[in-house]
């Protein structure tokens, strides 16, 4: 009796971690359509592992390693909320004191091809995009013809999401900082993630 060209779902348990396998093929000698799906994506390094963070003034970077991945492309996204420091500049170049705008959110992402994933593991490094500055219309300045320049972001929280494949959320890591960040590496003891 011939078997259908579909491979039934298969779950492998290795060291207590389950990994799913599903797919289809048209030629037994060419299983190009076979894919391994992520079953238990997590930060590599155990239950207490956390990513590292670094504040570069207007940008936040994070790095770490993922485990439990399948063998398809993935996207890691960093979304960060920050308190804003800004100044107002008139046409004469004077910088009178201004009010700091409300907190803002900035994002960045990294696409990682399946070829970089080794045994379900891959490292990531993501940096947010900078905020729009000057702020259009200078809403916190005395006159909308002035320039409102963002000079510093002090990050208060960050969320890392992993999609594998893109569009399928497989991991969310929410982190908060004990106090708003300042330029440089964020101390590990100041980061709490869940």
N, C-alpha and C positions, 0 to 999 in steps of 0.2 A: 504494500500500500504506500502510495506517495504521500509525503507530508506537504502541508500547505506552505506557502512562502512566507508565512509569518512566524516569528519567534515568540513564543509565549513569554510573558513577564517572568523574569528570573530574579530572585533576590539572593544575594550573596552576603554571608555574615563572616567578616574577617576581623578578629580581635574585638568583637562586640559592636562593630559598626556595620550597618546595613548599606548596601549599594544596589540600586536597581538597574536592570538591564532590559532594554526592549528595542525592537527595531524590526526591519524587514529586509529581505534581500531577494534578488532576482536570479543570481548565479551563485551556487555554493562556493565557487572559487573566488568570488569577489564580493565580500560583505560590506560594500561601501556605504550602505544605508544603515549599518548597525551603529547605534549610539548608546552610550551609557549615561543615564540621567542621574542627577544629584539626588541623594536621599537624605543626607545628614550634613549639610554644609555648616561649618563652624570655623572660628578662628583657631589656627593651629597653635598648639602649645598647652592644651589642657583647659580645665574649667575656669581658671582665673586669668587666662591670657587676654590681653588688651592690646589694641593697636597703639602706636606711638603717634604723637602730634607735635607739630612745630608751627609757630606763629611767625610769619614774615611781614608783619605790618598790615598789609591789605589782603594777604592770602593766608590760608590755613592748609597745611599738608598733613597727610596721615599715611602711615605705612604699616604693613603687617603681612601675615601669611594666612591663607585659607586652606582648609582641608575638607575632605569629603565631597569633592567636586566630581562631576561627570566629565566626559571628554568632548564637550561642545564649547563654543565661544561664550564668554561672559562679559558683563559690564559691572564695574564697581563704581558707585556714585557716592560722593561726599557732599552732604548738605550741612551747612554751618550757620548758626545764628550769632550775631555780634552786636555789641554796643558800638556806636559810631562816634568818632571825634571829627569835627569838621570846623572849617573857618570860613568867614565871609571875606570876599575881596572885592573892593570897588574898582572903578576904572582907573583910579589914581594909583592902584597897587597897595593901598592901605588895607590892613587886616584888623578891622575892629572886631571885638568879641561877638560871636554869634551863638545861637543855641544849637546844641547837638541834636541831630535828627533822631527819630525813633530807631530801635534796633532793625537791622536788615538781615536778609538771608542770602547767602551766596552758595553756589554749587560748582562742582567739577566732576569729571568722570574719566575713567580709564577703561578702554576696551582691551580685553586680553584674549588672544586667539587660543583655540584648543591646543595648538601645537606647543604652547608654553606650559601646559598642565602636565605634571609628571606624577604618576601614581596618585592622582586625585588632589595634588598639592600645587599651590602657586603663590608667589609673593605679589603684593600690590603696592602701589605708591600713587596716591591721588592728591592733587592740589586744586583748590577752588579757583574759579575765575575771579578776577578783581571786580569790585563794585563799579557802577557807573559814576564817574566823577569827571567834571563837576556835576552836581545834582541839577537836572534840568529845572529851570524856573526859580532856583534858589529859594525854596519855600521857608527856610529858617533864617533868612537874611532880611535886613530892613527894606530891600528893594529887589524886585525880580530881575532887574538888569545887572545885578551883582553876580559874582561867581561863588557858589557854595562848593568848596573843595573838601572831599573826604581825605583826611590825613592819617587816620589810624582806625583799625578795627580791633576790638577786644572781644575775643570769642567766648561765648558762654555755654554753648552746647554744639554737638555735632552728631549726625546720623550717617552711618555707612550702610548702604544697601547693596546687595549682590543679586544680579539677575542672571540666570543661566537656564536656557538661552535668554537673550535680551527680551524683556517683556514678561518673563516668568520669575517672580521674586522668590528667592530661596534663602535669604538671610537678611535680617535687619539688626544692626548693633547701634543702640542709642547711648551716647556718652554725654556726661556733663562735666564741667570743670569746677573745682572747688571755689575758684575766683576767676574773674575774667582774665584771659591770657594777656601776656605782654610779649614783646618780641623775643624769639628764641624758642628752644625746646620747652614743651610743657612737661613739668615734673610728673613722673608716673604716679606718685601718691596723690596728685591733684586731679586725676582722671578716674571717673567711676562710670563703668559701662554695664549695660544689661542687654 
